[in-house]
Amino acid sequence: MEGREFGEPLLTVGEVAQLMRVSNMTVYRLIKSGQLSAIRVGKNYRIRRSDIERYLTDRAVNVPMEPS
């Protein structure tokens, strides 16, 4: 695990859903489709905060301002 610390916070699907203001099912779909990286712990998923930030940054949209 090059460049990653083991101390990085791992979030639950519910916590990620709250942060992103989406449903738990949306987070599960993002994980299943490979769009959001996750770690499987038993039957549950845990998501690194850095992976959430990467997902959101990769999808950020810059909308040009219209002239007034």
Secondary structure, DSSP 4 states (H G I P E B T S, - for coil): -TT--TTS-EEEHHHHHHHHTS-HHHHHHHHHTTSS--EEETTEEEEEHHHHHHHHHHT---PPPPP-
